[in-house]
Amino acid sequence: MVRSLRFLLLLVAVPVGLYAGLCLLLFATQRSQIYFPVRDSAVPGATPLRVAVTDAELKVWAVERPGGAALLYFGGNAEDVGASIGHFAALLPEHSLYFVNYRGYGGSSGSPSEVALCSDAVALYDLLRPRHAKISVVGRSLGSGVAVRLASEREVSRLALVTPFDSLVAVARDHFGWLPVGLLMLDRFESATHAPLVSATTLVVIAEADEVIPRARSDALIGAFRSVPRVVVLEGARHNDLDMDPRYLQELAMFLGG
C-alpha cells in the first residue's frame, strides 16, 4: 500500500516538477522570447541621430525637412526600421521622419523592456516637440504598444497602429493557454488600458490572415478607444508581409498626410 502511494505521488510529482521547471525557464528567459534585436545597418538617405536617454543611447534614423510636421515610427519586435524609412520618405515629403531603433537594436545601447521602451518614446517626443508643432506616430506590432502608451501621455497629431493588440498577455494566452502567462509576464503592454486616454485621430491596419496577432486582439483594442478608429483590413495579408500590399503604404500616406 505504501509503495503504491509512493508510486502515485511520483507519477504526480514528476510532471508537476517539469511544468514548474518550464514555467521558471520561461520566466527567466521571457524577454529573449519577446525581443529579437536586429544588427546595426546602413540606410541610404537617412541620418543617424544619437539620442541620450536614461542608461542608454538610442540610434534614431532621421530624414529631417523644413516645416512643423514629423512622424515617429516604432517597429515590430524583430524589425529593422531603417528598411522602410525610404518608402515613407517618398510618400510623406512634407514630414520629417524619425524611425527608432529600440534599446539593443540597430546600434542603440542598452537592453529592451516595456518600461525602457515607453520611457524612451516619451523622451524622444519631448526632444522633438520644440522643433515640430505636429507629431504623428506609427506603431507596428510590438511598436503599437509603445505608440498607444505615448499617445496616451502626450499630444499626438495622428496615430496609426499596424497589426496592434489589446494586451501582450492576451496575445500570449491565445498562443500558450496552457501556461500561466498572466503570472509570468513582466512586459505586458496593456494597450487597451491606455487607449481611452488617447485623443488623437487613429487608424488601425489589420492583416486579414495575421498568424501572430489574432483578430480578436486587434478588435478588443479598437473597442477600447473613446472615438472609433478608422479600420483598414488588408485581405490575404499576413503579419510580416502586409507591407507588400500596395494599399498598406497608400492608406498610411493618405491618413498621415491628410
C-alpha positions in Angstrom: 0.0 0.0 0.0 2.8 2.4 1.0 4.7 1.5 -2.2 1.6 2.1 -4.3 1.1 5.5 -2.7 4.7 6.5 -3.2 4.4 5.4 -6.9 1.3 7.5 -7.4 2.9 10.5 -5.7 5.9 10.1 -8.0 3.6 10.0 -11.1 2.1 13.3 -10.0 5.3 14.9 -8.8 7.4 14.4 -12.0 5.0 16.2 -14.4 4.3 18.9 -11.9 8.0 19.4 -11.4 8.6 19.5 -15.1 5.8 22.0 -15.6 7.1 24.2 -12.8 10.6 24.0 -14.2 9.3 25.0 -17.6 7.5 28.0 -16.1 10.7 29.1 -14.3 12.7 28.8 -17.5 10.2 30.8 -19.5 10.1 33.4 -16.7 13.8 33.8 -16.7 14.2 34.0 -20.5 10.9 35.8 -21.4 12.5 38.9 -22.8 14.6 36.9 -25.2 11.3 35.4 -26.4 9.7 38.9 -26.9 12.6 41.0 -28.3 14.7 40.0 -31.3 17.3 42.8 -31.8 18.5 43.5 -35.3 22.0 44.4 -36.2 23.3 47.9 -37.0 22.9 48.7 -40.7 23.4 51.4 -43.2 20.4 53.3 -44.5 21.0 55.5 -47.6 19.2 58.8 -47.5 18.8 58.8 -43.7 20.9 60.4 -41.0 21.6 58.6 -37.7 20.8 60.7 -34.7 22.3 59.8 -31.3 19.8 60.5 -28.5 20.9 60.1 -24.9 18.2 58.6 -22.6 18.4 57.2 -19.1 21.2 54.5 -19.0 21.4 54.2 -22.8 21.9 55.9 -26.1 19.4 55.5 -29.0 20.3 55.5 -32.7 17.3 57.1 -34.5 17.2 57.1 -38.3 16.1 60.6 -39.4 15.1 62.4 -42.6 14.7 66.0 -41.5 12.8 68.5 -43.5 11.6 72.1 -43.1 8.2 72.5 -41.5 6.4 71.5 -38.4 5.2 68.0 -39.4 7.0 65.0 -38.1 6.5 61.2 -37.9 7.8 59.0 -35.1 7.9 55.3 -36.0 8.1 52.4 -33.6 8.6 49.0 -35.3 8.0 45.3 -34.6 10.0 43.1 -32.2 12.3 41.9 -34.9 12.1 44.8 -37.4 14.9 46.7 -39.0 13.1 50.1 -39.0 15.7 51.6 -41.4 14.5 49.2 -44.2 11.2 51.1 -44.6 12.1 54.7 -44.0 12.8 55.3 -47.7 9.3 54.3 -48.6 7.8 56.7 -46.0 10.1 59.5 -47.1 8.8 59.2 -50.7 5.1 59.2 -49.6 5.4 61.9 -46.9 7.5 64.6 -48.5 6.4 67.3 -46.0 7.2 65.3 -42.9 10.4 64.9 -41.0 10.8 61.2 -40.2 12.3 59.6 -37.0 12.5 55.8 -37.0 13.5 54.5 -33.6 15.9 51.6 -33.0 14.9 50.3 -29.6 17.5 49.7 -26.9 19.8 46.9 -28.1 18.6 47.2 -31.7 20.4 48.6 -34.7 23.2 50.5 -33.0 21.3 51.6 -29.8 22.8 50.6 -26.5 21.0 49.1 -23.5 18.5 46.3 -23.2 14.8 46.4 -24.2 12.0 46.2 -21.8 8.5 47.7 -21.7 9.4 50.3 -19.1 12.5 51.4 -21.0 10.9 51.5 -24.5 7.9 53.6 -23.3 10.2 55.9 -21.3 12.4 56.3 -24.3 9.4 57.1 -26.6 8.4 60.0 -24.2 11.9 61.3 -24.0 12.3 61.3 -27.8 8.9 63.0 -28.2 9.8 65.7 -25.7 13.1 66.3 -27.6 11.3 66.7 -30.9 8.3 68.7 -29.7 10.0 72.1 -29.7 11.0 71.6 -33.4 7.7 70.2 -34.6 4.2 71.6 -34.0 2.6 68.3 -35.2 4.0 64.9 -34.4 2.2 61.8 -35.7 3.1 58.3 -34.5 3.1 54.9 -36.2 3.4 51.7 -34.2 3.7 48.3 -35.8 3.0 45.1 -33.9 5.0 45.4 -30.7 5.5 49.1 -31.5 1.8 49.6 -31.3 2.1 49.1 -27.6 4.7 51.8 -27.4 2.7 54.1 -29.7 -0.5 53.8 -27.7 1.3 54.5 -24.5 3.0 57.5 -25.9 -0.3 58.9 -27.4 -2.0 58.4 -24.0 0.6 60.7 -22.3 1.5 63.3 -25.0 -0.4 65.3 -27.6 -0.1 63.3 -30.9 -1.5 64.7 -34.2 -2.4 61.3 -35.7 -1.9 57.7 -34.5 -1.5 54.8 -36.9 -1.4 51.3 -35.4 -0.4 48.4 -37.6 -1.3 44.8 -36.6 -1.9 46.0 -33.0 -3.1 44.1 -29.9 -5.0 45.0 -26.7 -2.6 43.3 -24.4 0.6 41.3 -24.9 -0.6 39.0 -22.1 -3.8 38.3 -24.0 -1.8 37.5 -27.2 0.4 35.1 -25.2 -2.6 33.5 -23.6 -4.1 32.9 -27.1 -0.9 31.1 -28.2 0.1 29.4 -24.9 -3.2 28.9 -23.0 -1.7 26.0 -21.0 0.8 28.3 -19.3 0.0 30.9 -16.6 1.2 33.8 -18.7 -0.7 36.3 -16.6 1.5 35.4 -13.6 4.7 35.1 -15.6 4.9 38.1 -17.9 6.8 41.2 -16.9 6.3 43.2 -20.1 2.6 43.3 -20.6 1.9 46.2 -22.9 -1.7 46.7 -21.8 -2.7 49.0 -24.7 -6.5 48.6 -24.0 -5.9 50.2 -20.6 -4.3 53.3 -22.2 -6.4 53.6 -25.3 -9.3 55.5 -23.6 -6.8 58.3 -22.8 -5.8 58.8 -26.5 -7.4 61.8 -28.1 -5.5 61.6 -31.5 -7.4 60.6 -34.7 -6.5 56.9 -35.1 -6.1 54.4 -37.9 -5.8 50.7 -37.3 -4.4 48.5 -40.1 -5.2 44.8 -39.8 -3.7 41.9 -41.7 -6.6 39.6 -42.6 -4.5 36.4 -42.3 -2.4 37.5 -39.4 -1.0 34.4 -37.8 0.7 36.2 -34.9 -1.9 38.7 -33.6 -5.3 37.1 -33.5 -8.0 39.4 -35.0 -9.8 39.3 -31.6 -6.9 41.1 -30.0 -7.0 43.9 -32.5 -10.8 44.2 -32.3 -10.5 44.4 -28.5 -8.1 47.3 -28.8 -10.4 49.1 -31.3 -13.3 48.8 -28.9 -11.2 50.4 -26.1 -10.8 53.8 -27.8 -13.3 56.6 -26.9 -13.5 57.6 -30.6 -13.9 54.8 -33.0 -10.7 54.4 -35.1 -10.7 54.1 -38.9 -10.1 50.4 -39.6 -8.4 49.0 -42.8 -8.3 45.3 -43.3 -5.7 44.1 -45.9 -7.2 41.0 -47.5 -4.9 38.0 -47.5 -2.1 39.8 -45.8 -0.1 38.1 -43.0 1.6 39.6 -40.1 5.0 40.0 -41.6 4.2 40.6 -45.3 1.4 43.2 -45.1 3.8 45.9 -46.4 3.9 44.0 -49.7 0.3 45.0 -50.2 0.2 48.4 -52.1 -2.7 49.5 -50.0 -0.6 49.4 -46.9 1.6 52.5 -47.6 -1.2 54.2 -49.6 -3.6 54.1 -46.6 -0.9 55.3 -44.3 0.1 58.1 -46.6 -3.5 59.3 -47.0 -4.1 59.1 -43.3 -0.9 60.8 -42.2 -0.8 63.3 -44.9 -4.4 64.4 -44.6 
